[in-house]
Amino acid sequence: MIERVRAVLVTADDTMLVIRRTRPGIPEYWVLPGGGVEPGDASREAALHREIHEEIAGKADIVRLLHTVETDDERQLFYLARIATWSFEDRTGPEFSAEGRGAYALEEVPLTVEGLDGIDLKPEEIAHILRGAVGAGSLGGRGVALSRPVRRPAAGPAPGRAGPGGLPPGQLRRRDRGEAGPPAERLLLRFLR
């Protein structure tokens, strides 16, 4: 079974980092940073650190596993993590130079229901889980079972800190914040107690 790891990367500005994918013949969509667990990775968490470094030249503190999605041939593990530094310009992942893979653009999205509703986050199941958790004011709190594996049928197909003085223009697109929801840092701290 193929294993993939992805992260909900929460910034100090109460946003999360997502990658907007634009591919020929397919409507644009967004994914969380991450990728496949490789044989040389010491653990799933080590694989996630490697992927975050490759995709956004970032360093993150992994908080915990949020959710697992399984199909017949693939398992995706979604982690909650804090991120302070990243540089899309310094990414090194092999997918960025592969022919026909389309475009990758790093964006900050408000960690609010409105922010999540403004993008087509894939897989849809993690978008639904995040909307519910944020709407309830909890990421992993007592009312939301985020780490329970769910099986579903196989489907088809210089480090900077974001903000003023952060990444070069065009390297990061901050999406409209919309209505202010509960600050992400407060949500993180609430369930860490």
C-alpha positions in Angstrom: 0.0 0.0 0.0 1.3 3.4 -0.9 1.6 5.8 2.0 1.5 9.6 1.7 1.8 12.3 4.4 0.4 15.8 4.2 0.4 18.7 6.7 -2.1 21.4 7.7 0.7 24.0 8.1 -0.5 26.8 10.4 1.3 30.1 10.3 1.7 32.7 13.1 -0.8 34.8 11.1 -3.7 32.3 11.6 -3.5 31.0 8.1 -2.6 27.7 6.6 -0.3 27.1 3.6 -1.7 25.3 0.6 -0.5 24.6 -2.9 -2.7 25.7 -5.8 -2.3 23.2 -8.7 -3.0 24.2 -12.2 -2.9 21.4 -14.8 -3.8 21.2 -18.4 -7.4 20.2 -18.9 -8.3 20.0 -15.2 -10.0 22.8 -13.1 -7.5 24.3 -10.6 -7.5 22.7 -7.1 -5.5 23.0 -3.9 -3.6 20.4 -1.9 -1.8 20.4 1.4 2.0 20.2 1.2 3.4 16.7 1.5 4.0 13.6 -0.6 5.0 9.9 -0.6 6.8 8.1 2.2 10.0 6.7 0.7 11.9 3.5 1.8 14.8 5.6 3.2 12.5 7.7 5.5 13.0 6.7 9.2 9.3 7.4 10.0 6.2 9.0 8.5 7.1 12.2 10.4 10.6 12.1 8.9 8.9 11.8 5.5 6.7 14.8 6.2 9.7 16.9 7.3 11.5 15.9 4.0 8.5 16.7 1.9 8.0 20.1 3.6 11.7 20.9 3.0 11.5 19.8 -0.7 8.2 21.5 -1.5 8.5 24.8 0.3 12.0 24.8 1.8 10.2 25.0 5.2 10.8 23.8 8.7 7.7 22.8 10.7 6.9 21.5 14.2 4.6 18.6 13.8 1.9 18.7 16.5 -0.1 15.5 15.9 -1.9 13.3 13.5 -5.3 14.8 12.5 -6.9 12.3 10.1 -6.2 9.3 7.9 -7.9 8.6 4.6 -7.6 5.1 3.0 -8.5 3.6 -0.3 -7.8 0.1 -1.5 -4.2 1.0 -2.6 -3.3 4.2 -0.7 -3.2 5.6 2.8 -2.9 9.4 3.3 -2.0 10.7 6.8 -2.8 14.3 7.6 -0.8 16.0 10.3 -1.3 19.3 12.1 1.9 21.4 12.2 3.1 24.9 13.0 5.4 26.6 10.5 7.4 29.7 10.9 9.8 29.8 7.9 9.4 28.8 4.3 10.6 29.8 0.8 8.7 28.6 -2.2 11.6 30.0 -4.4 14.0 27.5 -2.8 11.9 24.4 -3.3 13.7 21.3 -4.5 11.1 18.6 -5.1 11.5 16.6 -8.4 7.9 17.2 -9.3 8.5 20.9 -10.0 10.8 20.1 -13.0 8.7 17.2 -14.5 7.2 17.8 -17.9 3.4 18.0 -18.0 2.9 18.4 -14.3 1.4 21.8 -14.5 2.0 24.8 -12.2 2.4 24.9 -8.4 1.7 28.1 -6.5 2.0 28.5 -2.7 -0.8 30.4 -1.1 -1.9 31.3 2.4 -5.5 30.7 3.2 -7.3 31.9 6.3 -7.9 29.0 8.7 -11.7 29.8 8.8 -14.7 28.2 7.3 -14.9 31.0 4.8 -11.2 30.6 3.8 -11.7 26.8 3.3 -14.9 27.4 1.3 -13.0 29.7 -1.1 -10.8 26.9 -2.4 -11.3 23.5 -3.9 -9.1 21.6 -1.4 -8.4 17.9 -2.2 -9.1 15.4 -1.1 -12.6 16.6 -0.4 -12.7 14.5 2.8 -10.0 16.5 4.5 -11.6 19.8 3.5 -14.8 18.6 5.1 -13.0 17.5 8.3 -11.2 20.9 8.5 -14.4 22.9 7.9 -16.2 21.0 10.7 -13.3 21.3 13.2 -12.8 25.1 12.5 -16.6 25.7 12.5 -16.8 23.9 15.9 -13.9 26.0 17.2 -11.7 23.0 17.7 -8.9 21.2 15.8 -9.0 17.8 17.5 -11.2 18.8 20.5 -13.6 16.5 22.2 -16.4 17.0 19.7 -14.4 16.2 16.5 -12.9 12.8 15.9 -10.1 13.7 13.5 -7.7 10.8 13.9 -10.1 8.0 13.1 -9.2 6.2 9.9 -11.9 6.3 7.2 -12.0 3.8 4.3 -13.5 5.0 1.0 -13.4 3.5 -2.5 -10.4 4.1 -4.7 -10.8 7.3 -6.8 -9.4 8.2 -10.1 -6.8 10.1 -10.8 16.7 32.6 1.6 14.0 31.0 3.9 11.6 33.8 4.7 8.6 34.3 6.9 5.4 35.3 5.2 4.1 38.8 5.7 5.7 42.2 5.4 9.3 41.8 4.3 8.7 38.1 3.7 8.9 36.3 0.4 9.5 38.1 -2.9 6.4 39.4 -4.7 4.6 36.7 -6.6 6.0 33.8 -4.5 3.1 33.8 -2.1 -0.4 34.7 -2.7 -2.5 35.6 0.4 -6.1 34.8 -0.1 -8.8 37.1 1.2 -9.2 36.7 4.9 -13.0 37.1 4.8 -14.8 37.0 8.2 -12.4 36.6 11.1 -12.8 33.2 12.8 -11.2 31.9 15.9 -7.4 32.5 15.7 -5.6 29.3 14.7 -3.0 29.7 17.4 -5.7 29.7 20.1 -7.2 26.6 18.5 -3.9 24.8 18.6 -3.2 25.8 22.2 -6.6 24.8 23.3 -6.2 21.2 22.4 -2.5 21.0 23.4 -3.5 21.6 27.1 
